[in-house]
């Protein structure tokens, strides 16, 4: 049974196999090849699975492929990061090691500098790794000052006594923040830095400990954000954007609202 539109994963793997040349993967080309690229048994050998099993996968006869099998295929066929992500999407599986490289936030500094509204970059641990002048003015006294552990949004909200005074409706914002962080950090369940941060917050803040134990999960939606300042209350509309080629960074912008 050939791979068709009904079996997009098999169709994709066959196309990848036929693009690969033996010399690309350290194999001898041989004298005669009736088909382009690698033979199925060669691809199976590279992936560490049996030729029969690999053939069934290409033909769409293998159901519910496991994550370890997909990892072996991605590694064996030398898939790029984009191809690997596509493979796991086709199989409806979570990649146990997505291999997303750490982004250099300095590459995005010109973008933030060009923005007139407050803007900052969050990494996967919700550290603010880059901010513009408008953001540092808005959060003067915190974001414009050096911090030994860096400027982490969760540490500020739960461990800095100024946060409840600055953030309008702090209890609700704190509740949503923890639920959003839980949703955002599910892929970090094996990340020791993530758990060190959670442990620190649990020990330092009874409110964080209560909210984290509640197991609430919410999408990061943006919306209205209000802050108390020396010149009164100011309102902003928050937008959170994913940056292309920087999957572990979020660009957060705050657009001031009139009135």
LUMKOLRO-505908 format. One line per field, with one value per atom (N, C-alpha, C): residue number from 1; residue in one letter; chain; x, y, z. Coordinates in Angstrom, 3 decimals. Layout:
<sites>
nr <- (NUM/...)
rest <- (A/...)
kette <- (A/...)
X <- (X/...)
Y <- (Y/...)
Z <- (Z/...)
</sites>
This chain:
<sites>
nr <- (1/1/1/2/2/2/3/3/3/4/4/4/5/5/5/6/6/6/7/7/7/8/8/8/9/9/9/10/10/10/11/11/11/12/12/12/13/13/13/14/14/14/15/15/15/16/16/16/17/17/17/18/18/18/19/19/19/20/20/20/21/21/21/22/22/22/23/23/23/24/24/24/25/25/25/26/26/26/27/27/27/28/28/28/29/29/29/30/30/30/31/31/31/32/32/32/33/33/33/34/34/34/35/35/35/36/36/36/37/37/37/38/38/38/39/39/39/40/40/40/41/41/41/42/42/42/43/43/43/44/44/44/45/45/45/46/46/46/47/47/47/48/48/48/49/49/49/50/50/50/51/51/51/52/52/52/53/53/53/54/54/54/55/55/55/56/56/56/57/57/57/58/58/58/59/59/59/60/60/60/61/61/61/62/62/62/63/63/63/64/64/64/65/65/65/66/66/66/67/67/67/68/68/68/69/69/69/70/70/70/71/71/71/72/72/72/73/73/73/74/74/74/75/75/75/76/76/76/77/77/77/78/78/78/79/79/79/80/80/80/81/81/81/82/82/82/83/83/83/84/84/84/85/85/85/86/86/86/87/87/87/88/88/88/89/89/89/90/90/90/91/91/91/92/92/92/93/93/93/94/94/94/95/95/95/96/96/96/97/97/97/98/98/98/99/99/99/100/100/100/101/101/101/102/102/102/103/103/103/104/104/104/105/105/105/106/106/106/107/107/107/108/108/108/109/109/109/110/110/110/111/111/111/112/112/112/113/113/113/114/114/114/115/115/115/116/116/116/117/117/117/118/118/118/119/119/119/120/120/120/121/121/121/122/122/122/123/123/123/124/124/124/125/125/125/126/126/126/127/127/127/128/128/128/129/129/129/130/130/130/131/131/131/132/132/132/133/133/133/134/134/134/135/135/135/136/136/136/137/137/137/138/138/138/139/139/139/140/140/140/141/141/141/142/142/142/143/143/143/144/144/144/145/145/145/146/146/146/147/147/147/148/148/148/149/149/149/150/150/150/151/151/151/152/152/152/153/153/153/154/154/154/155/155/155/156/156/156/157/157/157/158/158/158/159/159/159/160/160/160/161/161/161/162/162/162/163/163/163/164/164/164/165/165/165/166/166/166/167/167/167/168/168/168/169/169/169/170/170/170/171/171/171/172/172/172/173/173/173/174/174/174/175/175/175/176/176/176/177/177/177/178/178/178/179/179/179/180/180/180/181/181/181/182/182/182/183/183/183/184/184/184/185/185/185/186/186/186/187/187/187/188/188/188/189/189/189/190/190/190/191/191/191/192/192/192/193/193/193/194/194/194/195/195/195/196/196/196/197/197/197/198/198/198/199/199/199/200/200/200/201/201/201/202/202/202/203/203/203/204/204/204/205/205/205/206/206/206/207/207/207/208/208/208/209/209/209/210/210/210/211/211/211/212/212/212/213/213/213/214/214/214/215/215/215/216/216/216/217/217/217/218/218/218/219/219/219/220/220/220/221/221/221/222/222/222/223/223/223/224/224/224/225/225/225/226/226/226/227/227/227/228/228/228/229/229/229/230/230/230/231/231/231/232/232/232/233/233/233/234/234/234/235/235/235/236/236/236/237/237/237/238/238/238/239/239/239/240/240/240/241/241/241/242/242/242/243/243/243/244/244/244/245/245/245/246/246/246/247/247/247/248/248/248/249/249/249/250/250/250/251/251/251/252/252/252/253/253/253/254/254/254/255/255/255/256/256/256/257/257/257/258/258/258/259/259/259)
rest <- (X/X/X/X/X/X/X/X/X/X/X/X/X/X/X/X/X/X/X/X/X/X/X/X/X/X/X/X/X/X/X/X/X/X/X/X/X/X/X/X/X/X/X/X/X/X/X/X/X/X/X/X/X/X/X/X/X/X/X/X/X/X/X/X/X/X/X/X/X/X/X/X/X/X/X/X/X/X/X/X/X/X/X/X/X/X/X/X/X/X/X/X/X/X/X/X/X/X/X/X/X/X/X/X/X/X/X/X/X/X/X/X/X/X/X/X/X/X/X/X/X/X/X/X/X/X/X/X/X/X/X/X/X/X/X/X/X/X/X/X/X/X/X/X/X/X/X/X/X/X/X/X/X/X/X/X/X/X/X/X/X/X/X/X/X/X/X/X/X/X/X/X/X/X/X/X/X/X/X/X/X/X/X/X/X/X/X/X/X/X/X/X/X/X/X/X/X/X/X/X/X/X/X/X/X/X/X/X/X/X/X/X/X/X/X/X/X/X/X/X/X/X/X/X/X/X/X/X/X/X/X/X/X/X/X/X/X/X/X/X/X/X/X/X/X/X/X/X/X/X/X/X/X/X/X/X/X/X/X/X/X/X/X/X/X/X/X/X/X/X/X/X/X/X/X/X/X/X/X/X/X/X/X/X/X/X/X/X/X/X/X/X/X/X/X/X/X/X/X/X/X/X/X/X/X/X/X/X/X/X/X/X/X/X/X/X/X/X/X/X/X/X/X/X/X/X/X/X/X/X/X/X/X/X/X/X/X/X/X/X/X/X/X/X/X/X/X/X/X/X/X/X/X/X/X/X/X/X/X/X/X/X/X/X/X/X/X/X/X/X/X/X/X/X/X/X/X/X/X/X/X/X/X/X/X/X/X/X/X/X/X/X/X/X/X/X/X/X/X/X/X/X/X/X/X/X/X/X/X/X/X/X/X/X/X/X/X/X/X/X/X/X/X/X/X/X/X/X/X/X/X/X/X/X/X/X/X/X/X/X/X/X/X/X/X/X/X/X/X/X/X/X/X/X/X/X/X/X/X/X/X/X/X/X/X/X/X/X/X/X/X/X/X/X/X/X/X/X/X/X/X/X/X/X/X/X/X/X/X/X/X/X/X/X/X/X/X/X/X/X/X/X/X/X/X/X/X/X/X/X/X/X/X/X/X/X/X/X/X/X/X/X/X/X/X/X/X/X/X/X/X/X/X/X/X/X/X/X/X/X/X/X/X/X/X/X/X/X/X/X/X/X/X/X/X/X/X/X/X/X/X/X/X/X/X/X/X/X/X/X/X/X/X/X/X/X/X/X/X/X/X/X/X/X/X/X/X/X/X/X/X/X/X/X/X/X/X/X/X/X/X/X/X/X/X/X/X/X/X/X/X/X/X/X/X/X/X/X/X/X/X/X/X/X/X/X/X/X/X/X/X/X/X/X/X/X/X/X/X/X/X/X/X/X/X/X/X/X/X/X/X/X/X/X/X/X/X/X/X/X/X/X/X/X/X/X/X/X/X/X/X/X/X/X/X/X/X/X/X/X/X/X/X/X/X/X/X/X/X/X/X/X/X/X/X/X/X/X/X/X/X/X/X/X/X/X/X/X/X/X/X/X/X/X/X/X/X/X/X/X/X/X/X/X/X/X/X/X/X/X/X/X/X/X/X/X/X/X/X/X/X/X/X/X/X/X/X/X/X/X/X/X/X/X/X/X/X/X/X/X/X/X/X/X/X/X/X/X/X/X/X/X/X/X/X/X/X)
kette <- (A/A/A/A/A/A/A/A/A/A/A/A/A/A/A/A/A/A/A/A/A/A/A/A/A/A/A/A/A/A/A/A/A/A/A/A/A/A/A/A/A/A/A/A/A/A/A/A/A/A/A/A/A/A/A/A/A/A/A/A/A/A/A/A/A/A/A/A/A/A/A/A/A/A/A/A/A/A/A/A/A/A/A/A/A/A/A/A/A/A/A/A/A/A/A/A/A/A/A/A/A/A/A/A/A/A/A/A/A/A/A/A/A/A/A/A/A/A/A/A/A/A/A/A/A/A/A/A/A/A/A/A/A/A/A/A/A/A/A/A/A/A/A/A/A/A/A/A/A/A/A/A/A/A/A/A/A/A/A/A/A/A/A/A/A/A/A/A/A/A/A/A/A/A/A/A/A/A/A/A/A/A/A/A/A/A/A/A/A/A/A/A/A/A/A/A/A/A/A/A/A/A/A/A/A/A/A/A/A/A/A/A/A/A/A/A/A/A/A/A/A/A/A/A/A/A/A/A/A/A/A/A/A/A/A/A/A/A/A/A/A/A/A/A/A/A/A/A/A/A/A/A/A/A/A/A/A/A/A/A/A/A/A/A/A/A/A/A/A/A/A/A/A/A/A/A/A/A/A/A/A/A/A/A/A/A/A/A/A/A/A/A/A/A/A/A/A/A/A/A/A/A/A/A/A/A/A/A/A/A/A/A/A/A/A/A/A/A/A/A/A/A/A/A/A/A/A/A/A/A/A/A/A/A/A/A/A/A/A/A/A/A/A/A/A/A/A/A/A/A/A/A/A/A/A/A/A/A/A/A/A/A/A/A/A/A/A/A/A/A/A/A/A/A/A/A/A/A/A/A/A/A/A/A/A/A/A/A/A/A/A/A/A/A/A/A/A/A/A/A/A/A/A/A/A/A/A/A/A/A/A/A/A/A/A/A/A/A/A/A/A/A/A/A/A/A/A/A/A/A/A/A/A/A/A/A/A/A/A/A/A/A/A/A/A/A/A/A/A/A/A/A/A/A/A/A/A/A/A/A/A/A/A/A/A/A/A/A/A/A/A/A/A/A/A/A/A/A/A/A/A/A/A/A/A/A/A/A/A/A/A/A/A/A/A/A/A/A/A/A/A/A/A/A/A/A/A/A/A/A/A/A/A/A/A/A/A/A/A/A/A/A/A/A/A/A/A/A/A/A/A/A/A/A/A/A/A/A/A/A/A/A/A/A/A/A/A/A/A/A/A/A/A/A/A/A/A/A/A/A/A/A/A/A/A/A/A/A/A/A/A/A/A/A/A/A/A/A/A/A/A/A/A/A/A/A/A/A/A/A/A/A/A/A/A/A/A/A/A/A/A/A/A/A/A/A/A/A/A/A/A/A/A/A/A/A/A/A/A/A/A/A/A/A/A/A/A/A/A/A/A/A/A/A/A/A/A/A/A/A/A/A/A/A/A/A/A/A/A/A/A/A/A/A/A/A/A/A/A/A/A/A/A/A/A/A/A/A/A/A/A/A/A/A/A/A/A/A/A/A/A/A/A/A/A/A/A/A/A/A/A/A/A/A/A/A/A/A/A/A/A/A/A/A/A/A/A/A/A/A/A/A/A/A/A/A/A/A/A/A/A/A/A/A/A/A/A/A/A/A/A/A/A/A/A/A/A/A/A/A/A/A/A/A/A/A/A/A/A/A/A/A/A/A/A/A/A/A/A/A/A/A/A/A/A/A/A/A/A/A/A/A/A/A/A/A/A)
X <- (0.858/0.000/0.893/0.911/1.799/1.376/2.365/2.047/1.285/0.169/-0.673/-0.998/-1.948/-2.380/-3.028/-3.504/-4.076/-3.003/-1.753/-0.644/0.483/0.261/1.254/2.600/2.614/3.895/4.744/4.130/4.865/5.335/4.477/4.837/6.028/6.031/7.136/8.436/8.392/9.601/10.159/9.282/9.767/10.485/9.923/10.558/11.918/12.010/13.296/14.303/13.888/14.789/15.299/14.435/14.839/15.733/15.680/16.584/17.985/18.065/19.364/20.214/21.478/22.421/23.282/23.695/24.491/25.683/26.375/27.550/27.194/25.930/25.507/25.502/25.348/25.217/26.323/27.403/28.562/28.437/27.568/27.403/28.063/28.466/29.034/27.913/28.190/27.162/26.809/27.767/27.501/27.485/27.439/27.521/26.172/25.120/23.834/22.735/21.962/20.819/19.642/18.586/17.415/16.501/16.651/15.800/16.684/16.163/16.961/17.118/18.206/18.390/18.745/18.316/18.621/17.588/18.029/17.093/16.406/15.257/14.527/15.345/16.036/16.818/17.977/18.504/19.563/19.004/17.844/17.211/16.868/16.356/16.018/17.253/18.371/19.607/20.081/19.976/20.375/19.502/18.229/17.280/17.292/17.981/18.043/16.752/15.967/14.728/14.751/13.864/13.879/13.380/13.883/13.399/11.894/11.352/9.903/9.126/9.558/8.874/8.981/10.167/10.334/9.435/9.344/8.485/7.034/6.591/5.212/4.960/5.946/5.785/5.600/6.450/6.331/4.998/4.522/3.286/2.028/2.206/1.047/0.395/1.097/0.532/0.876/1.779/2.159/1.356/0.702/-0.147/0.515/0.199/0.613/2.112/2.914/4.355/4.755/5.678/6.126/7.109/7.256/8.216/9.640/10.100/11.466/11.682/10.660/10.789/10.935/10.157/10.240/11.591/12.112/13.444/14.484/14.393/15.347/15.272/14.064/13.902/14.473/14.168/14.662/16.183/16.782/18.248/18.843/18.248/18.805/18.752/17.675/17.524/18.065/18.740/19.409/18.407/17.248/16.243/16.689/16.359/16.603/15.635/15.836/14.938/13.504/13.344/11.999/11.383/12.189/11.678/11.305/12.128/11.845/10.531/10.341/9.100/7.901/8.062/6.987/6.673/7.714/7.514/6.671/7.019/6.284/4.859/4.681/3.325/2.485/3.050/2.317/1.932/2.825/2.571/1.732/1.425/0.642/1.309/2.633/3.412/4.212/4.498/5.361/6.814/7.660/9.081/9.701/10.300/10.890/12.129/12.750/13.889/13.841/13.086/12.871/14.116/15.192/16.470/16.375/15.519/15.467/16.683/17.508/18.698/18.335/19.163/18.957/19.192/18.227/18.326/19.194/19.850/20.622/19.712/19.280/18.335/18.914/20.254/20.867/20.569/20.273/19.923/18.651/17.797/16.514/16.533/17.688/17.788/17.378/17.778/17.340/15.823/15.158/13.692/13.075/13.539/12.987/13.284/14.501/14.883/14.015/13.552/12.733/11.290/10.882/9.502/9.327/8.281/8.037/7.307/6.545/5.820/6.740/6.444/7.234/7.221/8.396/8.515/9.677/9.499/10.579/10.471/11.574/11.645/11.679/10.806/10.807/11.417/12.300/12.797/11.922/12.331/11.460/11.280/12.174/12.019/11.383/10.910/10.282/11.263/12.518/13.496/13.355/13.378/13.385/14.826/15.110/16.484/16.835/15.846/16.082/14.867/15.086/13.980/14.380/13.377/13.690/13.571/13.919/13.920/12.536/11.497/10.138/9.739/10.142/9.840/10.598/11.848/12.631/12.097/11.529/10.902/9.616/8.828/7.572/7.830/8.846/9.164/10.430/10.535/11.694/11.768/12.989/13.200/13.357/12.935/13.134/13.866/13.237/13.810/15.020/15.118/16.266/17.429/17.286/18.332/18.969/20.273/20.902/20.301/20.256/19.711/20.643/21.002/21.979/21.516/20.219/19.686/18.996/19.154/18.453/17.038/16.329/14.975/13.960/13.508/12.523/11.138/10.186/8.846/8.155/8.320/7.674/8.305/9.616/10.265/9.771/9.630/9.165/7.747/6.849/5.436/5.225/5.990/5.714/6.719/7.908/8.921/9.315/8.860/9.164/7.955/8.165/7.039/6.415/7.093/6.527/5.469/5.535/4.641/3.160/2.674/1.238/0.826/1.788/1.470/1.461/2.281/2.371/1.273/0.943/0.028/-1.398/-2.255/-3.670/-4.315/-5.126/-5.789/-4.747/-3.767/-2.661/-3.123/-4.078/-4.468/-4.921/-5.714/-6.179/-5.049/-4.208/-3.090/-2.134/-1.895/-1.001/-1.578/-2.884/-3.523/-3.351/-3.638/-3.530/-2.072/-1.156/0.245/0.742/0.377/0.809/0.177/-1.104/-1.784/-1.179/-0.806/-0.174/1.229/1.953/3.297/3.241/2.263/2.131/1.891/0.986/0.707/1.946/2.690/3.834/5.027/5.100/6.305/6.135/5.054/4.832/5.983/6.562/7.661/8.954/8.984/10.196/10.168/9.319/9.171/10.473/11.441/12.730/13.849/13.480/14.467/14.755/15.988/16.277/16.178/16.492/16.383/14.926/14.018/12.595/12.184/12.570/12.136/12.836/14.055/14.720/13.955/13.462/12.680/11.368/10.676/9.409/9.639/10.701/11.001/11.283/12.048/12.344/11.066/10.182/8.928/8.011/7.976/7.172/7.633/8.946/9.485/9.311/9.406/9.409/8.055/7.044/5.725/4.623/3.880/2.751/1.671/1.513/0.496/0.866/2.131/2.549/2.342/2.723/2.577/1.116/0.194/-1.233/-1.708/-1.301/-1.745/-1.134/0.129/0.783/0.128/-0.242/-0.891/-2.286/-2.899/-4.254/-4.308/-3.154/-3.072/-3.918/-4.147/-4.923/-4.041/-4.624/-3.894/-4.659/-3.966/-4.580/-3.610/-4.157/-3.338/-2.907/-1.751/-1.291/-2.038/-3.045/-3.990/-3.706/-2.890/-2.735/-3.943/-4.248/-5.398/-4.986/-5.920/-5.706/-4.763/-3.792/-2.879/-2.864/-2.995/-3.032/-1.976/-1.327/-0.254/-0.437/-0.119/-0.074/1.282/1.283/2.524/2.489/3.583/3.650/2.657/2.255/1.302/-0.092/-0.367/-1.685/-1.687/-2.867/-3.005/-2.870/-2.151/-1.973/-2.405/-3.074/-3.619/-2.927/-2.681/-2.014/-2.733/-2.653/-3.109/-1.875/-1.834/-0.663/-0.845/0.203/0.250/1.509/1.357/2.480/2.657/3.840/4.110/5.227/5.088/6.159/7.085/8.373/9.360/9.843/9.728/10.173/11.650/11.997/13.353/13.868/13.019/13.378/12.230/11.973/10.767/10.727/11.881/11.883/11.763/11.591/11.437/10.035/9.532/8.252/8.507/7.950/8.028/6.738/6.876/5.723/5.727/4.619/4.497/3.314/3.425/2.377/2.014/0.839/0.388/-0.533/-0.136/-0.900/-2.281/-3.272/-4.661/-5.039/-5.726/-6.142/-7.194/-7.156/-8.183/-7.945)
Y <- (-1.192/0.000/1.240/2.056/3.204/4.307/5.158/6.326/7.326/7.799/8.751/9.901/10.754/11.871/11.385/10.092/9.520/9.167/9.117/8.753/9.781/11.015/12.062/11.797/11.106/10.843/9.919/8.858/7.955/8.630/9.479/10.206/11.122/11.768/12.660/11.872/10.750/9.964/9.416/9.011/8.509/9.622/10.834/11.953/12.267/12.242/12.488/11.414/10.144/9.034/9.159/9.547/9.636/10.847/11.834/12.993/12.696/11.825/11.530/10.681/11.041/10.265/9.424/8.240/7.378/8.095/8.891/9.582/10.626/11.089/12.054/11.445/10.119/9.446/8.422/8.545/7.676/6.290/6.087/4.789/4.798/3.633/3.517/3.625/4.324/4.537/3.238/2.350/1.124/1.400/0.322/0.480/0.758/0.102/0.220/0.505/1.569/1.894/2.167/1.410/1.552/2.691/3.144/4.216/5.328/6.560/7.659/7.552/8.122/8.188/6.867/6.706/5.501/4.403/3.170/2.051/2.022/1.384/1.306/0.598/-0.480/-1.206/-0.349/0.545/1.448/2.475/3.037/4.000/3.341/2.104/1.387/1.173/0.805/0.606/1.870/2.995/4.266/4.611/4.219/4.544/3.507/2.380/1.361/0.578/0.459/-0.323/-1.347/-2.315/-3.373/-2.849/-3.393/-2.968/-3.161/-4.232/-4.460/-3.361/-3.020/-1.970/-0.633/-0.325/0.941/0.971/-0.152/-0.214/0.027/-0.579/-0.367/1.099/1.752/3.175/3.999/3.760/4.511/4.229/3.019/2.630/2.992/3.573/3.950/2.779/1.672/0.488/0.413/1.284/1.304/2.395/2.033/2.968/3.378/4.576/5.071/4.891/5.548/5.471/6.101/5.467/5.978/7.122/7.941/9.050/8.550/7.477/6.987/6.550/5.945/5.560/6.791/7.823/9.060/9.735/9.715/10.274/9.525/8.182/7.377/7.694/7.897/8.239/9.628/10.579/11.949/11.992/11.251/11.230/10.454/9.299/8.454/9.095/9.811/10.454/11.879/12.272/13.593/14.732/14.651/15.686/17.018/18.086/19.426/19.683/20.768/21.093/21.270/21.954/22.164/20.834/19.967/18.669/17.791/17.838/17.055/17.508/18.817/19.355/18.901/18.919/18.496/17.017/16.197/14.763/14.501/15.157/14.937/15.478/16.555/17.055/16.048/15.474/14.488/13.274/12.897/11.728/12.065/13.357/13.805/13.373/13.556/13.230/14.446/14.515/15.572/15.113/15.980/15.674/15.713/14.615/14.642/15.509/15.815/16.743/17.582/18.661/19.445/20.093/20.164/20.675/22.099/22.908/24.315/25.033/25.656/26.310/27.542/27.809/29.038/30.238/31.136/32.310/33.371/34.156/35.280/36.506/36.959/38.082/39.370/39.467/40.696/40.900/39.825/39.958/40.779/40.788/41.478/42.859/43.266/44.584/45.720/45.719/46.811/46.889/45.734/45.732/46.414/46.057/46.662/48.155/48.538/49.949/50.788/50.182/50.922/51.088/50.361/50.412/51.543/52.324/53.448/53.021/51.950/51.479/50.595/50.410/49.489/48.089/47.470/46.136/45.409/44.095/43.290/41.857/41.132/39.745/38.824/37.816/36.781/35.509/34.864/33.559/32.463/31.217/30.111/30.031/30.667/30.702/32.006/32.793/34.083/35.102/34.961/36.014/37.073/38.326/39.416/39.597/39.121/39.086/40.299/41.092/42.317/43.216/44.515/45.458/46.773/47.586/48.888/49.997/51.202/52.335/52.587/52.453/52.705/51.724/50.473/49.475/49.784/50.205/50.516/51.759/52.680/53.849/53.446/52.586/52.150/51.410/50.570/49.790/50.317/51.639/52.277/51.857/51.577/51.092/49.587/48.918/47.466/47.111/47.333/46.880/47.705/48.921/49.763/49.598/48.705/48.487/47.112/46.987/45.666/44.688/43.418/42.381/41.176/40.683/39.600/38.360/38.055/36.867/37.200/38.427/38.850/39.292/39.796/40.313/39.243/38.485/37.428/37.945/37.767/38.315/37.709/36.412/35.748/36.162/36.273/36.739/38.134/38.991/40.345/40.329/39.614/39.639/39.040/37.993/37.281/37.539/37.992/38.159/39.614/40.520/41.944/42.635/43.245/43.852/45.028/45.557/46.669/46.216/44.961/44.488/44.682/44.298/44.502/45.965/46.869/48.300/48.828/48.284/48.769/48.207/46.928/46.229/46.366/46.981/47.110/45.725/45.417/44.115/42.998/43.171/42.220/40.779/40.485/39.073/38.353/39.029/38.403/38.255/39.300/39.210/38.097/37.957/36.910/35.525/35.362/34.074/33.697/34.628/34.338/34.075/34.811/34.660/33.246/32.715/31.366/30.338/30.498/29.561/29.614/30.801/30.943/30.330/30.523/29.959/28.442/27.869/26.407/25.887/26.538/26.111/26.258/27.325/27.638/26.737/26.171/25.453/23.943/23.418/21.968/21.204/21.773/21.099/21.106/21.839/21.949/21.033/19.997/19.146/18.440/18.357/17.738/18.791/20.053/21.144/21.495/21.252/21.537/23.016/23.904/25.341/25.726/25.147/25.405/25.028/23.834/23.370/24.113/24.574/25.416/26.722/27.303/28.530/28.281/27.192/26.872/26.649/25.948/25.695/27.004/27.881/29.182/29.982/30.001/30.737/30.088/28.774/28.079/28.411/28.479/28.779/30.250/31.124/32.558/33.218/32.561/33.188/32.164/32.400/31.544/31.629/32.810/32.975/32.189/32.232/31.422/29.948/29.516/28.108/27.662/28.501/28.171/28.106/29.076/29.123/27.998/27.682/26.600/25.257/25.059/23.817/23.676/24.792/24.749/24.104/23.970/23.286/23.966/25.270/25.977/26.225/26.109/26.272/27.243/28.288/29.280/29.658/29.997/30.555/31.959/32.360/33.735/34.601/35.336/36.004/37.478/38.098/39.541/40.251/41.438/42.190/43.383/43.890/45.126/44.896/45.801/45.793/47.205/47.308/48.614/48.672/49.836/50.025/51.348/51.337/52.565/53.227/54.529/55.270/56.555/57.297/58.554/59.575/59.426/60.353/59.733/58.720/58.099/56.771/56.210/54.906/55.031/54.079/54.052/52.689/52.696/51.467/51.154/49.869/49.407/48.175/47.992/46.766/45.918/44.730/43.864/42.912/42.810/41.844/40.993/39.688/38.764/38.071/38.190/37.695/36.661/35.638/34.664/35.170/35.061/35.588/34.460/34.648/33.631/33.316/32.040/31.520/31.671/32.170/32.276/31.693/30.379/29.803/29.891/30.087/30.134/31.560/32.523/33.907/34.407/35.251/35.931/37.434/38.129/39.584/40.133/40.818/41.372/42.886/43.415/44.853/45.385/46.631/47.291/48.598/48.638/49.811/50.626/51.859/52.670/53.008/52.947/53.220/54.635/55.345/56.711/56.702/57.757/57.920/57.032)
Z <- (0.000/0.000/0.000/-1.021/-1.107/-0.164/0.232/1.059/0.221/0.723/-0.010/0.912/0.469/1.304/2.587/2.586/3.801/4.823/4.374/5.245/5.072/5.495/5.230/5.882/7.038/7.684/6.814/6.287/5.421/4.144/3.585/2.370/2.630/3.801/4.163/4.322/5.038/5.261/3.954/3.055/1.767/1.000/1.032/0.321/0.923/2.262/2.924/2.534/2.574/2.230/0.803/-0.100/-1.506/-1.770/-0.891/-1.042/-0.525/0.468/1.075/0.133/0.018/-0.769/0.179/-0.261/0.627/1.250/0.434/0.951/2.021/2.036/3.052/4.449/4.513/5.809/6.034/5.261/5.467/4.891/3.886/3.245/1.865/1.436/0.092/-0.939/-2.015/-3.029/-3.768/-3.934/-4.690/-6.187/-6.967/-8.418/-9.066/-8.600/-9.287/-8.267/-8.524/-7.687/-8.610/-8.408/-9.273/-8.825/-7.567/-7.037/-6.487/-6.466/-5.933/-4.421/-3.920/-2.476/-1.840/-0.607/0.157/-0.084/0.077/0.100/1.471/1.522/2.792/3.872/3.489/4.497/5.012/4.169/4.619/5.598/5.268/6.166/7.496/7.435/8.667/9.528/8.874/9.631/10.318/9.622/10.217/11.414/11.352/12.420/13.543/13.322/14.355/14.521/13.454/13.504/12.371/12.438/11.423/10.079/8.980/7.656/7.491/8.069/7.958/8.656/9.876/10.637/9.918/9.393/8.680/7.441/6.716/5.527/5.902/6.985/7.432/7.778/8.375/8.724/7.453/6.452/5.198/4.503/4.637/3.953/4.743/5.929/6.731/7.430/7.559/8.212/9.690/10.162/11.577/12.282/13.344/14.066/15.386/15.828/17.158/17.395/16.573/16.746/18.076/18.767/20.059/19.862/20.903/20.838/20.635/21.325/21.063/19.609/19.001/17.586/16.709/16.997/16.213/16.397/17.618/17.866/17.043/17.029/16.261/14.774/14.267/12.851/12.567/13.430/13.227/13.234/14.174/14.252/13.079/12.768/11.716/10.346/10.055/8.749/8.717/9.784/9.853/9.610/10.233/10.019/10.616/9.926/10.461/11.611/12.341/13.454/12.958/11.814/11.272/10.832/10.191/9.751/10.938/11.981/13.194/13.817/13.919/14.475/13.636/12.329/11.430/11.619/11.768/11.975/13.226/14.315/15.563/15.463/14.721/14.516/13.735/12.675/11.885/12.732/13.654/14.496/15.721/15.924/17.086/18.387/18.446/19.631/20.070/21.378/21.905/21.803/21.299/21.186/22.577/23.062/24.403/24.519/23.402/23.410/22.131/22.176/20.950/20.380/21.176/20.658/20.121/20.721/20.322/20.903/20.092/20.615/21.421/22.431/23.193/22.283/22.277/21.422/22.079/21.262/21.758/21.761/22.943/22.979/22.433/22.399/21.887/20.406/19.692/18.281/18.094/19.114/19.013/19.663/20.172/20.814/19.882/18.597/17.710/17.566/17.570/17.477/18.691/19.887/21.099/21.138/20.724/20.763/19.828/18.749/17.782/18.239/19.268/19.730/20.737/20.571/21.476/22.748/22.670/23.857/24.694/25.983/26.799/26.201/26.119/25.544/26.198/26.362/26.928/26.408/26.539/26.104/27.310/27.309/28.342/27.779/28.556/28.129/28.735/28.587/29.001/30.510/31.270/32.730/33.200/32.257/32.502/33.106/32.723/32.980/31.895/32.271/31.294/30.835/29.638/29.148/28.303/27.939/27.180/27.361/27.503/27.637/26.984/26.650/26.050/27.098/26.689/27.627/28.206/27.370/27.850/28.940/28.823/29.851/31.136/30.998/32.195/32.900/32.145/32.785/33.495/32.864/33.470/34.776/34.789/35.989/36.665/36.713/37.345/38.808/39.241/40.591/40.629/39.571/39.470/38.180/37.038/35.778/35.358/35.874/35.509/36.476/37.446/38.435/38.240/38.525/38.412/39.415/39.051/39.922/39.895/41.057/41.158/40.404/40.476/39.811/38.488/38.029/36.835/37.178/36.191/36.407/35.995/36.957/36.704/37.061/36.138/36.341/37.558/37.768/38.896/40.224/40.251/41.492/41.851/40.844/41.128/41.693/41.035/41.430/42.814/43.159/44.411/45.535/45.201/46.236/46.480/45.639/45.805/46.432/47.587/48.314/47.579/46.560/45.803/44.804/44.395/43.329/43.665/44.855/45.141/45.142/45.405/45.375/43.945/43.085/41.714/40.826/41.018/40.108/40.619/39.835/40.186/40.149/41.169/41.292/41.319/42.201/42.288/42.519/43.408/43.631/42.351/41.525/40.291/39.283/39.173/38.242/38.667/39.979/40.480/40.185/40.371/40.092/38.621/37.732/36.309/35.910/36.511/36.151/36.451/37.599/37.964/37.033/36.724/35.818/34.418/33.961/32.651/32.652/33.750/33.854/33.855/34.558/34.562/33.144/32.412/31.037/30.158/30.361/29.507/29.791/30.988/31.394/31.423/30.852/30.885/30.243/29.200/28.499/29.307/30.420/31.229/32.449/32.396/33.575/33.957/33.042/33.357/33.470/33.512/33.559/35.019/35.503/36.915/37.261/36.307/36.578/36.841/36.079/36.296/37.706/38.145/39.466/40.585/40.367/41.368/41.559/40.457/40.545/41.277/40.929/41.599/43.087/43.441/44.862/45.598/44.955/45.567/45.811/44.844/44.978/46.008/46.050/47.049/48.466/48.646/49.970/50.340/49.338/49.621/49.644/49.079/48.960/49.243/50.332/50.629/49.569/48.958/47.926/46.664/46.281/45.140/45.441/46.635/47.011/46.907/47.364/47.295/45.843/45.038/43.641/42.818/43.069/42.333/42.662/43.909/44.325/43.728/43.306/42.754/41.379/40.702/39.402/38.317/38.442/37.416/36.199/35.005/33.741/32.854/32.380/31.504/30.389/29.213/28.142/28.510/27.967/28.146/27.138/27.613/26.724/26.479/27.285/27.149/27.730/27.190/27.683/28.512/29.310/30.057/31.233/31.387/32.519/33.104/34.430/35.079/36.176/36.253/37.216/37.950/39.254/40.028/39.812/39.566/39.400/40.195/40.148/40.883/40.345/39.078/38.472/38.347/39.161/39.147/38.415/38.229/37.587/36.068/35.478/34.029/33.498/32.360/31.782/30.460/30.231/29.023/28.479/27.186/26.543/26.249/26.833/26.666/25.485/24.675/23.578/23.759/23.677/23.782/22.445/21.863/20.510/20.540/19.705/19.516/18.425/18.660/17.716/16.817/15.508/14.553/14.764/14.707/14.883/16.313/17.212/18.625/19.452/19.339/19.943/21.459/22.094/23.547/24.097/23.216/23.657/23.342/24.229/24.003/24.031/23.061/23.036/23.651/24.773/25.482/25.284/24.794/24.578/25.380/25.812/26.588/25.894/25.298/24.549/25.461/25.748/26.694/26.139/27.021/26.666/27.091/26.233/26.545/27.645/28.463/29.493/30.677)
</sites>
